[in-house]
Amino acid sequence: MKKILSAVLAAAMLLTLAGCNGAAPNETPSTSTDNTSTDISSDNGSSSDSGDTDTDTPSDSESEPEDSEIDYSKLSGEEIYELMVKRSLMTTGDMTRMANVLKKAENGGEITVSYIGGSITEGLTVAPSHPELCWANLSYEWLCGKYPNAKINYVNAGLSGTPSILGNVRLERDILAHDPDICFVEFAVNDGNANEYKVAYESLVRTLLTQDKDIAVVLLFTVLKNGHSCQPHMSEIGNNYGLPMISEPDSLGVEFAEGRMTWEDYSDDESHPSERGHEIVRDFVAYYFEQVMAAVDENTGTVDKTLPAPVFSERYVDMHYIDNAELKPELVGFEENDAHSAFHNGWMYKGKEDASIKFTINCKSLQMIFLANNSKAYGMADIYIDGEIKDHANANMADGWNNPVTILVIDEDTVSEHTVEIKLPGGTNHYFAVLGFGYCD
């Protein structure tokens, strides 16, 4: 059976790539793995189970057998794959937001689909040479094929090596500034289990849900080869807000455990999907879309914007991003600089003399983004708040690779004016780059 599935995986079709500005792609891909397999769209009735308006997943329906009752030895590779795809959908959640968006697309309107996460969303290992092959773009193209008369815009804010802490800092700049109708959130393998990650992730989710526009938020939980995934606490958050959730641990993880699939069928390294892996994730997303499409008319309506109490905390909700385009601090030794491909308006210092950045800001919390690398040339900055040393930011990190990292330098319950000073002592040839700040007011 493992050989059958491998053959199916190898035979899978790629999407026909085309822009989505009112014209349909040359070919509309299905969620099946090849031309001969059965499409899992509503055409063959597999989506009919999702006509309910509750938040149960298709696998929760009484008409669906429990996985333990299925004799996999009697199934074809296509049937096994279809079951895996169905298993990926933990819940459709409250469909109202997504149904409203898809109804707008169905009527030929304009919508924006956005994605935020780490390198899996960015498409590392298939991008930048082929960014069109990442799961985000593949699912966007799939949606374009379903609504050829709509204008569908695409925003991919995936950024390698970044957790939800940094995602929350840049949410305003990289997602909300594009006025999205849909936002997929993927940080399950970049986050850890410490409370700071839980609070940042929930703050990001609540920020999306509290916008004036009723953004349809979808949570995607990925997994590493070693089994790490933050799905347990992230799904608590998703359940709290009635959000749709898509799970690799519940789908791929089962196939790995049962030996019907190997990690290498999905990935070429320890964490990132291969080209085929991105197609699999696309199929997971497409299956979710199909469940909502099958019940759009029953679920369109007014969104209840009353949110429950947070599971962990909303402490960093509505965080703002700021850099040298708006902030003009006193600079000693530092110069405005384009120091990173995703942060163009920062400040850089390189030299042996004393250096500092100093400014005042009204806030209750403040995150500083700086550049890290595994190099002795990268220095350590002392951070002073209101004239007193608060912390140190060491840019020389053993796991650094010229990547952006954050440090929380102000964390209070109320807004007040603070003087912030970032100092580098002289005497040693050092490099230090401040990329920007995130603050809550």
Sequence and secondary structure as in RCSB ss.txt:
>XXXX:A:sequence
MKKILSAVLAAAMLLTLAGCNGAAPNETPSTSTDNTSTDISSDNGSSSDSGDTDTDTPSDSESEPEDSEIDYSKL
SGEEIYELMVKRSLMTTGDMTRMANVLKKAENGGEITVSYIGGSITEGLTVAPSHPELCWANLSYEWLCGKYPNA
KINYVNAGLSGTPSILGNVRLERDILAHDPDICFVEFAVNDGNANEYKVAYESLVRTLLTQDKDIAVVLLFTVLK
NGHSCQPHMSEIGNNYGLPMISEPDSLGVEFAEGRMTWEDYSDDESHPSERGHEIVRDFVAYYFEQVMAAVDENT
GTVDKTLPAPVFSERYVDMHYIDNAELKPELVGFEENDAHSAFHNGWMYKGKEDASIKFTINCKSLQMIFLANNS
KAYGMADIYIDGEIKDHANANMADGWNNPVTILVIDEDTVSEHTVEIKLPGGTNHYFAVLGFGYCD
>XXXX:A:secstr
 HHHHHHHHHT         BSS  SS   SSSSSSS   SGGGTTTGGGGSSSS  GGGSTTS  GGG  GGGS
 HHHHHHHHHHHHEEE    HHHHHHHHHHHTT EEEEEEEESHHHHTBTTBTT GGGSHHHHHHHHHHHH TTS
EEEEEEEE TT  HHHHHHHHHHHTGGG  SEEEEE TTT  SSHHHHHHHHHHHHHHHTSSS  EEEEEE   T
T    HHHHHHHHHHTT  EEESTTTHHHHHHHTSS GGGTBSSSSSB HHHHHHHHHHHHHHHHHHHTTHHHH 
S         SS  TTTT EEE TTT   EEEB EEE  BTTB SEEEEEESS EEEEEEEEEEEEEEEEEEES 
TTB EEEEEETTEEEEEEE B TT EEEEEEEEEEEEEEEEEEEEEEEE SSS EEEEEEEEEEE 
